[in-house]
Amino acid sequence: MKILYVITGLGKGGAERVVCDLADKMYEKGNIVKIAYLTGDILTRPVNEKIELIKLNLNSISTFLFAYVSLSRLIKDYNPDIVHAHMVHANIITRLIKILSPVKKLINTAHNSNEGGIIRMLLYRATHHLADVTTNVSNTAVSAFEAKNAVPKNGMRTVYNGVNFNNFKYQPEARKKIVAELGLNEEKIILAVGRFNIQKNYPNLLRAIKYLKENNALDFILLIAGDGELKSTLEKIILEFDLSDDVKLLGIRNDISTLMSACDVFVLSSDYEGLPTVLIEALACQSHVVSTDVSGAREIISDYGKIVPINEYKTLAEQIFISLQCEDRNKLAGSYIKNNFDIDIIYNQWIDIYKSK
């Protein structure tokens, strides 16, 4: 089977990692695979170097026609059995291409409960009929799209993100490694991972850390791995809250599994998500997790972590404190997560969709 994955970009994010892992698995199983990406630098890539990565250079409205023609030509020359697009920009452009160019089977996958405002939702609705299959990454995200009239009732199905657990599993020596690298002592380690953008609501997490510091004698440090447009804002808040000794911004890291294995508690403070794969990865590393009640969080965490209301820093701080009291790793979470989100399980679901009439 010839498969073309189309994605908005290959930056450092959960959706990008999911697509690259899926491409690797498809290639491993004997399929021919290419990935086309619309814009940006390559920060996430498949493990298999034989998977071709094709940049379409959609950098602005003025380059849309060029990218449209480039992708149309790629589809014509490559003649894939499946075109599987991911994220809003890739989903819309592949649908528009199908108006003028033959596409054997077009699958569109959204990766969030919130993929933009009313114009994007109208575009989703107006072009819905052009996709053969439309999916999202959690039941909650599907319901959100239906509520916004972005898809008709029962017009979108759920396929969870698959995770390669060879890359995410508990590492017993991780804590020693991170403690030595960062010059830490015996303090508890709280970890957050993700882009520095509005969606992740790091200001609320920093308020929770400030509250935790002021109301408990617990010795802890918050590590945040990531980067983004709000970095300077977060640095100002850290100074304003007098948290310079309590928070470390680590930048972009390539050892997230090690950090997750080293931490005492993993925290997700987002205002919205689709299926926060980072929670799957943290639980696979036997972390105790605290997450805001975003789309997909309950479907992932089940009984293996804490869910708190969105944008309530006191409750977030309280549940972090409770989770920090756990002395043992979250061992049962590892087997639970693997049985539900392993890439091999999700691969079989996608193959069934690819082959369906």
C-alpha positions in Angstrom: 0.0 0.0 0.0 1.3 3.5 -0.9 0.5 6.1 1.8 1.1 9.8 1.8 0.8 11.6 5.1 0.2 15.3 5.0 0.7 17.4 8.1 0.8 21.1 8.8 4.4 20.9 10.1 7.0 18.7 11.7 7.8 20.9 14.8 8.2 19.6 18.3 4.7 18.5 19.3 2.5 15.5 20.2 0.7 15.3 16.9 3.9 15.5 14.9 5.4 12.6 17.0 2.2 10.6 16.5 2.3 11.0 12.7 6.0 10.1 12.5 5.5 7.0 14.7 2.6 5.9 12.6 4.7 6.4 9.4 7.5 4.3 10.9 5.0 1.5 11.8 3.4 1.6 8.4 6.8 1.4 6.7 7.9 -1.4 9.1 4.9 -3.4 8.0 5.9 -3.2 4.3 4.0 -0.2 3.1 5.5 2.6 1.0 5.4 5.9 2.9 6.1 9.6 2.3 5.3 12.6 4.5 4.5 16.0 3.1 4.6 19.0 5.5 3.3 22.4 4.8 5.7 24.7 6.6 8.4 25.1 9.3 11.6 23.3 10.2 11.9 19.6 10.8 12.2 19.1 14.6 10.4 15.8 14.7 11.1 13.1 12.1 10.5 9.4 11.6 13.2 7.0 12.8 13.4 5.3 9.4 15.5 7.5 7.2 14.0 5.9 4.0 10.7 7.8 4.6 10.9 10.8 2.4 10.0 14.2 3.9 8.7 16.7 1.4 8.3 20.4 2.2 5.5 22.3 0.5 6.5 25.8 1.6 3.1 27.1 2.6 4.5 30.1 4.5 1.7 32.7 3.9 -1.4 33.3 1.9 0.7 34.5 -1.0 2.4 31.0 -1.2 -0.9 29.1 -1.0 -1.3 28.5 -4.8 2.3 27.3 -5.0 1.8 24.8 -2.2 -1.5 23.7 -3.6 0.0 23.0 -7.0 3.0 21.3 -5.5 0.9 19.0 -3.4 -1.5 18.3 -6.3 1.6 17.3 -8.5 3.0 15.1 -5.7 -0.3 13.2 -5.3 -0.5 12.8 -9.1 3.1 11.6 -9.5 3.2 9.4 -6.4 -0.4 8.1 -6.9 -0.9 7.0 -3.3 -3.7 4.5 -2.2 -4.2 6.7 0.9 -3.8 10.4 1.5 -4.0 10.8 5.3 -3.9 14.4 6.4 -3.4 15.7 10.0 -4.3 19.0 11.6 -6.5 21.8 10.3 -4.4 23.3 7.5 -3.4 20.0 6.0 -7.0 18.7 6.3 -8.5 21.7 4.4 -5.9 21.9 1.7 -6.2 18.2 0.9 -9.9 18.5 0.7 -9.6 21.5 -1.7 -7.1 19.5 -3.9 -9.7 16.7 -4.1 -12.1 19.1 -5.9 -9.8 19.3 -8.9 -7.5 16.2 -8.6 -8.3 12.5 -8.2 -7.5 11.2 -4.7 -8.2 7.4 -4.2 -9.0 7.7 -0.5 -8.7 10.8 1.7 -8.6 10.6 5.4 -8.6 13.7 7.6 -7.6 13.6 11.3 -8.1 16.5 13.7 -5.9 16.5 16.8 -7.7 18.8 19.1 -11.1 19.7 20.5 -10.4 23.3 19.5 -8.8 23.7 16.0 -9.7 27.4 15.7 -12.5 29.9 15.5 -15.8 30.0 13.5 -14.2 30.4 10.1 -12.2 27.2 10.4 -15.2 25.4 11.7 -17.2 26.6 8.7 -14.5 25.5 6.4 -14.5 22.0 8.1 -18.3 21.8 7.6 -18.4 23.1 4.0 -15.7 20.6 2.9 -16.7 17.7 5.1 -18.1 15.7 2.1 -14.8 15.7 0.3 -13.1 13.5 2.9 -13.8 9.8 2.8 -13.2 9.4 6.5 -12.9 12.1 9.2 -11.5 11.3 12.6 -10.4 12.9 15.8 -8.3 11.7 18.7 -10.8 11.4 21.5 -14.5 10.9 22.1 -14.6 14.3 23.8 -13.0 16.0 20.8 -15.4 14.4 18.4 -18.3 15.7 20.6 -16.8 19.2 20.5 -16.6 19.2 16.7 -20.3 18.1 16.5 -21.3 20.8 19.0 -19.6 23.4 16.8 -21.3 22.1 13.7 -17.9 21.5 12.2 -19.0 17.9 11.3 -22.5 16.4 11.0 -23.7 14.1 13.7 -21.9 10.8 13.5 -19.7 12.2 10.7 -16.5 11.9 12.7 -15.1 8.9 14.4 -12.5 8.4 17.2 -9.1 6.8 16.7 -6.8 7.2 19.6 -3.1 8.3 19.2 -0.7 5.4 19.2 2.5 5.6 21.1 5.7 3.7 20.5 6.5 2.4 24.0 10.0 1.4 23.0 10.6 5.2 23.3 8.6 5.7 26.4 9.1 3.4 29.4 10.4 3.7 32.9 14.2 4.1 33.3 15.4 3.3 36.8 18.6 5.3 36.5 16.8 8.4 35.1 16.5 10.3 38.3 20.3 10.1 39.1 21.0 11.3 35.6 18.7 14.3 35.7 19.7 15.3 39.3 23.4 15.2 38.3 22.8 17.2 35.1 20.7 19.9 36.7 22.6 20.1 40.0 19.5 19.2 42.0 19.5 17.9 45.6 16.7 15.9 47.3 13.8 18.1 46.2 10.7 16.6 44.7 10.6 17.0 40.9 7.4 18.3 39.2 7.5 18.1 35.4 5.6 19.8 32.6 6.2 19.4 28.9 4.8 21.3 25.9 4.8 24.4 23.7 4.9 27.8 25.4 1.6 28.9 24.0 -1.9 30.0 25.3 -3.3 26.5 25.0 -1.0 25.1 27.6 -1.8 27.8 30.2 1.5 27.8 32.0 0.6 31.0 33.9 -2.0 29.0 35.8 0.6 26.3 36.6 3.0 29.0 37.8 0.2 30.4 40.0 -0.3 26.9 41.4 3.5 26.6 42.1 3.5 29.9 43.9 0.5 28.8 46.0 2.2 25.5 46.7 5.4 27.2 47.8 3.6 29.7 50.1 1.4 27.1 51.8 3.7 24.1 52.3 7.2 23.5 53.5 7.7 20.8 50.8 11.1 21.1 49.0 10.3 20.9 45.2 11.3 22.2 41.8 9.3 22.6 38.6 11.0 21.6 35.4 9.3 22.7 32.1 10.6 21.3 28.8 9.6 23.2 25.7 9.8 26.5 24.0 7.5 28.9 22.1 6.2 32.4 21.6 5.3 32.9 25.3 8.7 32.2 26.7 9.5 35.8 27.7 6.0 36.1 29.3 6.7 33.1 31.4 10.1 34.3 32.4 8.5 37.6 33.6 5.9 35.7 35.6 8.6 33.6 37.2 10.4 36.7 38.3 7.2 38.4 39.5 6.2 35.4 41.6 9.7 35.0 43.0 10.1 31.5 41.6 13.5 31.8 40.1 14.9 29.1 42.4 11.8 26.9 42.1 11.3 26.7 38.3 13.7 25.7 35.5 12.9 26.2 31.9 14.8 23.5 30.1 14.1 24.4 26.5 13.5 21.8 23.8 14.6 18.4 25.0 15.1 15.1 23.3 15.1 13.0 26.4 11.4 13.4 27.5 11.2 9.8 28.6 14.1 10.3 30.9 12.6 13.4 32.4 9.3 11.6 32.9 11.0 8.7 34.6 12.9 11.1 36.9 10.0 13.2 38.0 7.7 12.6 41.0 4.7 14.2 39.4 3.9 15.1 35.8 1.5 18.0 35.3 -0.6 19.1 32.3 -2.2 22.5 32.8 -3.8 23.0 29.4 -7.1 24.8 28.7 -7.9 22.5 25.8 -6.4 19.4 24.0 -7.6 16.7 21.7 -6.0 13.6 23.2 -3.0 14.8 25.2 -0.5 12.1 24.2 2.0 13.5 26.7 -0.2 12.0 29.5 0.0 8.6 27.8 3.8 8.9 27.7 4.0 10.1 31.3 1.9 7.1 32.5 4.0 4.7 30.4 7.0 6.0 32.4 5.1 5.3 35.6 4.7 8.9 36.6 2.0 10.2 38.9 0.0 12.6 36.8 -2.2 15.6 37.5 -4.1 17.0 34.6 -6.7 19.7 33.9 -10.0 18.3 32.7 -9.3 18.8 29.0 -10.6 16.7 26.1 -9.3 13.2 26.3 -7.7 13.4 29.7 -10.3 11.2 31.4 -10.1 8.7 28.6 -6.4 8.4 29.2 -6.0 8.6 32.9 -8.9 6.5 34.1 -8.1 5.7 37.7 -4.3 6.3 37.4 -4.1 10.0 38.1 -5.8 13.2 39.2 -8.1 15.4 37.1 -8.7 19.0 38.2 -10.9 21.8 36.8 -9.4 24.0 34.1 -7.8 27.3 35.2 -8.2 26.7 39.0 -4.7 27.0 40.4 -5.5 26.3 44.0 -7.1 22.9 43.2 -4.2 22.2 40.8 -1.7 23.0 43.6 -3.6 20.8 46.1 -3.6 17.8 43.8 0.1 18.2 43.0 0.8 18.3 46.7 -1.2 15.1 47.3 0.5 13.3 44.4 3.9 14.3 45.7 3.3 12.3 48.8 3.3 9.1 46.8 6.6 7.3 47.4 6.3 4.5 44.8 6.2 4.7 41.1 2.8 4.6 39.3 3.5 1.0 38.3 0.0 -0.2 37.4 -0.4 2.7 35.0 2.3 1.4 32.7 0.6 -1.9 31.8 -2.8 -0.2 31.6 -1.5 2.4 29.1 0.3 -0.2 27.0 -2.9 -2.3 26.7 -4.9 0.6 25.3 -2.6 3.0 23.4 0.2 0.8 22.0 1.2 1.8 18.4 0.6 -1.8 17.2 -3.0 -1.7 18.4 -3.7 1.7 16.8 -1.8 0.5 13.6 -4.4 -2.3 13.2 -7.2 0.2 13.5 -5.8 2.4 10.8 -5.2 -0.5 8.5 -8.8 -1.5 8.9 -9.9 2.1 7.9 -7.4 2.2 5.0 -8.7 -1.0 3.6 -12.4 -0.4 4.2 -14.7 0.4 1.2 
